[in-house]
Amino acid sequence: MPITLVNPLNETIREARNAASKLGTLSGKTIGLLDISKPGGSVFLDRLESLLRERHGVASVVRAMKPTFTKPAPEAVIGQLLAARCDAVIEALAD
């Protein structure tokens, strides 16, 4: 039986982009937290949300969740974060 090797790398050529500018402060900002649906992710993000509010004065936190960690976030999930006009988004996972 022949062996088939598959390259796991995504070799799609992407357009070069500039990195987003850094936030000077988190105080008063809206931060998006994207849960990628791995076990324990919500526990981690709950704690992160508390720390962002208590220690950094974040004004609001918007939570969104991917339906599965195995695929990119659907347009609807990205749209939810865009509609909330987040100043930054943190994508988190845990196991």
Residue frames as a rotation matrix with the C-alpha (Angstrom) as fourth column:
MET 1
0.591 0.807 0.000 0.00
0.807 -0.591 0.000 0.00
0.000 0.000 -1.000 0.00
PRO 2
-0.189 -0.685 0.704 1.50
0.603 -0.647 -0.467 3.39
0.775 0.336 0.535 -0.96
ILE 3
-0.101 0.058 -0.993 2.10
0.910 -0.398 -0.116 6.04
-0.402 -0.916 -0.013 1.71
THR 4
0.264 0.246 0.933 0.74
0.635 -0.772 0.024 9.54
0.726 0.586 -0.360 1.09
LEU 5
-0.485 -0.464 -0.742 2.48
0.850 -0.451 -0.273 12.43
-0.207 -0.763 0.613 2.85
VAL 6
0.486 0.704 0.518 0.49
0.727 -0.654 0.207 15.60
0.485 0.276 -0.830 3.41
ASN 7
-0.682 -0.695 0.227 2.09
0.495 -0.667 -0.557 18.98
0.538 -0.267 0.799 4.11
PRO 8
0.050 0.762 -0.645 0.25
0.998 -0.055 0.012 20.53
-0.027 -0.645 -0.764 7.11
LEU 9
-0.611 -0.357 -0.706 1.47
0.418 -0.903 0.095 24.04
-0.672 -0.237 0.702 6.33
ASN 10
0.632 0.769 0.098 -0.79
0.577 -0.382 -0.722 26.59
-0.518 0.513 -0.685 4.71
GLU 11
-0.413 -0.898 0.150 1.35
0.728 -0.227 0.647 27.88
-0.548 0.376 0.747 1.88
THR 12
0.537 0.677 0.503 -1.14
0.839 -0.488 -0.239 30.48
0.084 0.551 -0.830 0.70
ILE 13
-0.631 -0.729 0.265 0.66
0.711 -0.680 -0.178 33.67
0.310 0.076 0.948 -0.25
ARG 14
0.380 0.767 -0.518 -0.72
0.909 -0.412 0.057 36.51
-0.169 -0.493 -0.854 1.81
GLU 15
0.435 -0.129 0.891 -0.65
0.337 -0.895 -0.294 40.24
0.835 0.428 -0.345 1.30
ALA 16
-0.553 -0.692 -0.463 1.84
0.740 -0.153 -0.655 41.99
0.383 -0.705 0.597 3.60
ARG 17
0.538 0.749 0.388 0.16
0.369 -0.622 0.690 44.21
0.758 -0.228 -0.611 6.18
ASN 18
-0.462 -0.623 0.632 1.29
-0.324 -0.545 -0.773 46.58
0.826 -0.562 0.050 8.88
ALA 19
-0.574 0.217 -0.790 0.78
0.738 0.555 -0.383 45.50
0.356 -0.803 -0.478 12.47
ALA 20
0.545 0.807 0.228 -1.97
0.523 -0.540 0.659 47.26
0.655 -0.240 -0.717 14.41
SER 21
-0.216 -0.606 0.766 -0.76
-0.307 -0.702 -0.642 50.13
0.927 -0.373 -0.034 16.55
LYS 22
-0.590 -0.085 -0.803 -0.29
0.646 0.548 -0.532 49.40
0.485 -0.832 -0.268 20.24
LEU 23
0.583 0.789 0.196 -2.80
0.394 -0.485 0.781 50.70
0.711 -0.378 -0.594 22.76
GLY 24
-0.289 -0.688 0.666 -1.30
-0.301 -0.595 -0.745 53.22
0.909 -0.416 -0.035 25.16
THR 25
-0.794 0.145 0.590 -3.58
-0.577 0.124 -0.807 51.99
-0.190 -0.982 -0.015 27.92
LEU 26
-0.762 0.607 -0.224 -6.39
0.456 0.750 0.479 49.52
0.459 0.263 -0.848 28.48
SER 27
-0.672 0.491 -0.554 -8.25
0.412 -0.374 -0.831 51.93
-0.615 -0.787 0.049 30.74
GLY 28
-0.145 0.756 -0.639 -11.64
-0.437 -0.628 -0.644 52.82
-0.888 0.186 0.421 29.28
LYS 29
-0.671 -0.195 -0.715 -11.22
-0.741 0.190 0.644 50.46
0.011 0.962 -0.272 26.31
THR 30
0.582 0.792 0.186 -13.51
-0.734 0.610 -0.299 47.78
-0.351 0.037 0.936 24.91
ILE 31
-0.573 -0.819 -0.020 -11.76
-0.784 0.541 0.304 44.43
-0.238 0.190 -0.952 24.72
GLY 32
0.507 0.689 -0.518 -13.04
-0.807 0.590 -0.004 41.42
0.303 0.420 0.855 22.80
LEU 33
-0.402 -0.561 0.724 -12.38
-0.716 0.686 0.134 37.94
-0.572 -0.464 -0.677 24.15
LEU 34
0.236 0.425 -0.874 -12.63
-0.903 0.428 -0.035 35.19
0.359 0.797 0.485 21.55
ASP 35
-0.003 -0.108 0.994 -13.13
-0.602 0.794 0.084 31.69
-0.799 -0.598 -0.068 22.96
ILE 36
-0.447 -0.232 -0.864 -12.03
-0.884 0.261 0.387 29.12
0.135 0.937 -0.322 20.39
SER 37
0.536 0.839 -0.090 -14.18
-0.793 0.537 0.287 26.38
0.289 -0.083 0.954 22.01
LYS 38
-0.256 -0.619 -0.742 -11.46
-0.086 0.780 -0.620 24.26
0.963 -0.095 -0.253 23.58
PRO 39
0.547 0.479 -0.687 -12.15
0.584 0.371 0.722 22.74
0.600 -0.796 -0.077 26.99
GLY 40
0.109 -0.465 -0.879 -11.29
0.947 -0.221 0.234 25.14
-0.303 -0.857 0.416 29.81
GLY 41
-0.570 -0.369 0.734 -11.22
0.676 -0.719 0.163 28.20
0.467 0.589 0.659 27.58
SER 42
0.300 0.776 0.555 -14.22
0.204 -0.621 0.757 29.83
0.932 -0.114 -0.344 29.22
VAL 43
0.757 -0.104 -0.645 -12.68
0.653 0.078 0.754 29.36
-0.028 -0.992 0.127 32.68
PHE 44
-0.310 -0.950 -0.031 -9.48
0.925 -0.309 0.222 31.06
-0.221 0.041 0.975 31.53
LEU 45
-0.520 0.140 0.843 -11.38
0.460 -0.786 0.414 33.89
0.720 0.603 0.344 29.84
ASP 46
0.659 0.743 -0.118 -13.58
0.459 -0.273 0.845 34.45
0.595 -0.611 -0.521 32.91
ARG 47
0.449 -0.583 -0.677 -10.45
0.776 -0.121 0.619 35.04
-0.442 -0.804 0.398 34.98
LEU 48
-0.588 -0.687 0.427 -8.84
0.808 -0.491 0.324 37.18
-0.013 0.536 0.844 32.28
GLU 49
0.026 0.698 0.715 -11.97
0.465 -0.642 0.610 39.33
0.885 0.317 -0.342 32.08
SER 50
0.831 0.276 -0.484 -11.88
0.546 -0.230 0.806 39.88
0.111 -0.933 -0.342 35.85
LEU 51
0.024 -0.925 -0.379 -8.22
0.827 -0.195 0.527 40.89
-0.562 -0.326 0.760 35.74
LEU 52
-0.540 -0.189 0.820 -8.74
0.737 -0.576 0.353 43.24
0.406 0.795 0.450 32.80
ARG 53
0.409 0.788 0.460 -11.55
0.355 -0.602 0.715 45.03
0.841 -0.129 -0.526 34.65
GLU 54
0.880 -0.005 -0.475 -9.93
0.472 -0.093 0.877 45.07
-0.049 -0.996 -0.080 38.12
ARG 55
0.177 -0.944 -0.278 -6.31
0.686 -0.084 0.723 45.81
-0.706 -0.319 0.633 37.27
HIS 56
-0.728 -0.570 0.382 -6.50
0.638 -0.359 0.681 47.67
-0.251 0.739 0.625 33.98
GLY 57
-0.461 0.589 -0.663 -9.78
-0.072 -0.770 -0.634 49.59
-0.884 -0.244 0.398 34.09
VAL 58
-0.964 0.179 0.198 -11.23
0.237 0.231 0.944 48.06
0.123 0.956 -0.265 30.95
ALA 59
-0.663 0.748 -0.003 -14.61
-0.723 -0.642 -0.256 49.68
-0.193 -0.168 0.967 30.33
SER 60
0.485 0.859 0.161 -16.29
-0.756 0.505 -0.416 46.73
-0.439 0.081 0.895 28.65
VAL 61
-0.720 -0.624 0.302 -15.59
-0.421 0.740 0.525 43.19
-0.552 0.251 -0.795 27.55
VAL 62
0.320 0.763 -0.562 -17.27
-0.941 0.184 -0.285 41.56
-0.114 0.620 0.776 24.58
ARG 63
-0.395 -0.411 0.822 -17.29
-0.378 0.888 0.262 37.77
-0.837 -0.207 -0.506 24.55
ALA 64
0.397 0.456 -0.796 -17.54
-0.918 0.213 -0.336 35.72
0.016 0.864 0.503 21.37
MET 65
-0.053 -0.378 0.924 -17.10
-0.392 0.859 0.329 32.01
-0.918 -0.345 -0.193 20.69
LYS 66
-0.520 -0.167 -0.838 -16.11
-0.842 0.266 0.469 30.01
0.144 0.949 -0.279 17.66
PRO 67
0.603 0.798 0.012 -18.33
-0.792 0.597 0.128 26.98
0.095 -0.086 0.992 17.03
THR 68
0.926 -0.377 0.017 -15.23
0.373 0.921 0.111 24.76
-0.057 -0.096 0.994 16.75
PHE 69
0.484 -0.822 -0.301 -11.51
-0.301 -0.479 0.825 25.19
-0.822 -0.308 -0.479 17.34
THR 70
-0.054 -0.548 0.835 -10.66
0.554 0.679 0.482 23.26
-0.831 0.489 0.267 14.18
LYS 71
0.070 0.150 0.986 -11.71
0.966 -0.255 -0.030 25.99
0.247 0.955 -0.163 11.75
PRO 72
-0.897 -0.360 0.259 -11.30
0.319 -0.929 -0.187 29.77
0.308 -0.085 0.948 11.42
ALA 73
-0.585 0.699 -0.412 -13.92
0.242 -0.334 -0.911 31.96
-0.774 -0.633 0.027 13.05
PRO 74
-0.125 0.636 0.762 -17.02
0.992 0.106 0.074 32.35
-0.034 0.765 -0.643 10.87
GLU 75
-0.603 -0.072 0.794 -17.88
0.377 -0.903 0.205 35.79
0.703 0.423 0.572 9.49
ALA 76
0.459 0.870 0.179 -20.74
0.188 -0.292 0.938 36.10
0.868 -0.397 -0.297 12.00
VAL 77
0.596 -0.316 -0.738 -18.36
0.799 0.140 0.585 35.75
-0.081 -0.938 0.336 14.96
ILE 78
-0.565 -0.818 0.109 -15.91
0.824 -0.554 0.118 38.24
-0.036 0.156 0.987 13.49
GLY 79
-0.317 0.547 0.775 -18.83
0.315 -0.710 0.630 40.53
0.894 0.444 0.053 12.71
GLN 80
0.698 0.563 -0.442 -19.96
0.565 -0.053 0.824 40.43
0.440 -0.825 -0.355 16.34
LEU 81
0.111 -0.756 -0.645 -16.54
0.883 -0.222 0.413 41.69
-0.455 -0.616 0.643 17.48
LEU 82
-0.747 -0.365 0.555 -16.41
0.620 -0.685 0.384 44.33
0.240 0.631 0.738 14.73
ALA 83
0.091 0.889 0.449 -19.92
0.410 -0.444 0.797 45.56
0.908 0.111 -0.404 15.55
ALA 84
0.719 0.142 -0.680 -18.88
0.694 -0.099 0.713 46.01
0.034 -0.985 -0.170 19.18
ARG 85
0.700 -0.509 0.501 -16.05
-0.132 -0.782 -0.610 48.29
0.702 0.361 -0.614 17.99
CYS 86
0.846 -0.447 -0.291 -13.47
0.488 0.428 0.761 46.50
-0.215 -0.786 0.580 20.15
ASP 87
0.714 -0.683 -0.151 -10.21
-0.687 -0.726 0.032 48.34
-0.131 0.081 -0.988 20.68
ALA 88
-0.512 -0.833 -0.210 -8.43
-0.846 0.531 -0.043 44.99
0.147 0.156 -0.977 20.86
VAL 89
0.713 0.675 -0.189 -9.31
-0.639 0.737 0.220 41.30
0.287 -0.036 0.957 20.70
ILE 90
-0.421 -0.769 0.480 -7.65
-0.877 0.480 0.000 38.50
-0.230 -0.421 -0.877 22.63
GLU 91
0.457 0.474 -0.753 -8.03
-0.640 0.763 0.092 35.02
0.618 0.440 0.651 21.18
ALA 92
-0.298 -0.557 0.775 -7.52
-0.951 0.245 -0.190 32.40
-0.084 -0.794 -0.603 23.85
LEU 93
0.349 0.370 -0.861 -7.43
-0.409 0.887 0.215 28.67
0.843 0.278 0.461 24.19
ALA 94
-0.261 -0.415 0.872 -6.96
-0.960 0.210 -0.188 26.18
-0.105 -0.885 -0.453 26.97
ASP 95
0.012 0.248 -0.969 -7.02
-0.334 0.914 0.230 22.44
0.943 0.321 0.094 27.51
